[in-house]
Each structure stands twice: as structure tokens, then as C-alpha cells.
Amino acid sequence: MFIVGNLIEGLALVLRILLDTYWWIILARVVVSWVQADPYNPIVRFLHAATDPLLYRVRRLFPMNFGGIDFSPMLVMLAIYFLEVALVKSLYRLSLSFQ
């Protein structure tokens, strides 16, 4: 049973790292949108390619564009925070029950 606890803890850690990384990618995209960076820059293209699929779906479900400001990145960042609090912490607690 100790091995199962370690596997669940490892899954929680990997999930937390992925969610944190995606949160920072979205934040970088928001900052890049404020400064109007060169759209042909490889970093800008990566940020758009990594975030557009999810942000497009969120914009379709929740049209949150007020006064020319797009709030979909904020909604996605809040959802990521919720997943970290609800899912990752639950996985950590579950792993402790196996130890």
C-alpha cells in the first residue's frame, strides 16, 4: 500500500507542476498582449499556440469581453487555482491515507 501512496503523491506533484506552468504561460500571454509584441516572435507564437485552444473554448462558453478587455484568461487562471486547491490537495491527502 505504501507504493500506491507514493504513486498518488507523484501524480499530485506532476499535476501541480503542470497547472503552475500553464498558469504562468497564461500570465505571460496577458503581459504580451498589453505590450503588443511582434506576432512573429517565436515566444509570442508559442504563447498563443499554448493558450488559444483553451481560451477560445472559454470565450465561447462565457463571453466575458467588457469594454474591450478580455476576462477569459482571468477565468482560466481562477479555474487552475481551484483545481490546485480541490484536486491536488485531495490527491496529497489521499496519498497520506495509504502510508
C-alpha positions as CSV (number, residue, x, y, z in Angstrom):
1,M,0.0,0.0,0.0
2,F,3.0,2.3,0.5
3,I,3.7,2.2,-3.2
4,V,0.2,3.3,-4.1
5,G,0.5,6.3,-1.7
6,N,3.8,7.3,-3.4
7,L,2.3,6.9,-6.9
8,I,-0.7,9.2,-5.9
9,E,1.7,11.7,-4.3
10,G,3.8,11.7,-7.5
11,L,0.7,12.2,-9.6
12,A,-0.4,15.2,-7.4
13,L,3.1,16.7,-7.7
14,V,3.2,16.4,-11.5
15,L,-0.3,17.8,-11.8
16,R,0.6,20.7,-9.6
17,I,3.7,21.5,-11.7
18,L,1.7,21.3,-14.9
19,L,-1.0,23.6,-13.6
20,D,1.5,26.1,-12.2
21,T,3.4,26.1,-15.5
22,Y,0.2,26.7,-17.5
23,W,-0.8,29.5,-15.1
24,W,2.5,31.2,-15.8
25,I,2.1,30.7,-19.5
26,I,-1.3,32.4,-19.4
27,L,0.1,35.3,-17.3
28,A,2.9,35.7,-19.9
29,R,0.3,35.8,-22.7
30,V,-1.6,38.5,-20.8
31,V,1.5,40.6,-20.3
32,V,2.5,40.2,-24.0
33,S,-1.0,41.3,-25.1
34,W,-0.5,44.6,-23.1
35,V,2.7,45.5,-24.8
36,Q,1.7,44.4,-28.3
37,A,4.8,42.3,-29.0
38,D,5.8,41.2,-32.5
39,P,3.3,38.5,-33.5
40,Y,6.0,36.7,-35.5
41,N,8.3,36.3,-32.5
42,P,8.7,32.6,-31.6
43,I,7.9,33.2,-28.0
44,V,4.7,35.1,-28.8
45,R,3.7,32.4,-31.2
46,F,4.3,29.7,-28.6
47,L,2.2,31.6,-26.0
48,H,-0.7,31.9,-28.5
49,A,-0.4,28.3,-29.6
50,A,-0.4,27.1,-26.0
51,T,-3.3,29.2,-24.7
52,D,-5.6,29.8,-27.7
53,P,-7.4,26.4,-27.7
54,L,-8.5,26.7,-24.1
55,L,-9.2,30.4,-24.1
56,Y,-11.2,30.0,-27.3
57,R,-13.5,27.5,-25.6
58,V,-13.8,29.6,-22.5
59,R,-14.7,32.7,-24.7
60,R,-17.4,30.6,-26.5
61,L,-19.0,29.4,-23.2
62,F,-18.6,32.6,-21.2
63,P,-18.4,35.7,-23.4
64,M,-16.6,38.0,-20.9
65,N,-15.4,40.9,-23.0
66,F,-16.3,44.2,-21.3
67,G,-15.1,47.5,-22.7
68,G,-12.5,45.8,-24.9
69,I,-10.9,43.8,-22.1
70,D,-11.0,40.1,-22.3
71,F,-11.5,38.4,-18.9
72,S,-11.2,34.8,-20.2
73,P,-7.6,34.5,-19.0
74,M,-8.6,35.5,-15.5
75,L,-11.4,32.9,-15.6
76,V,-8.9,30.2,-16.7
77,M,-6.4,31.3,-14.0
78,L,-9.1,31.1,-11.3
79,A,-10.1,27.6,-12.6
80,I,-6.5,26.5,-12.4
81,Y,-6.3,27.8,-8.8
82,F,-9.5,25.9,-8.0
83,L,-8.0,22.7,-9.4
84,E,-4.9,23.1,-7.4
85,V,-6.8,23.6,-4.2
86,A,-9.5,21.0,-4.8
87,L,-7.8,18.3,-6.8
88,V,-4.1,18.4,-6.0
89,K,-4.6,18.8,-2.2
90,S,-7.2,16.0,-2.3
91,L,-4.6,13.8,-4.0
92,Y,-2.0,14.7,-1.4
93,R,-4.4,13.8,1.4
94,L,-5.4,10.5,-0.3
95,S,-1.7,9.6,-0.7
96,L,-1.2,10.1,3.1
97,S,-4.0,7.7,3.8
98,F,-2.0,4.9,2.1
99,Q,1.1,5.5,4.2
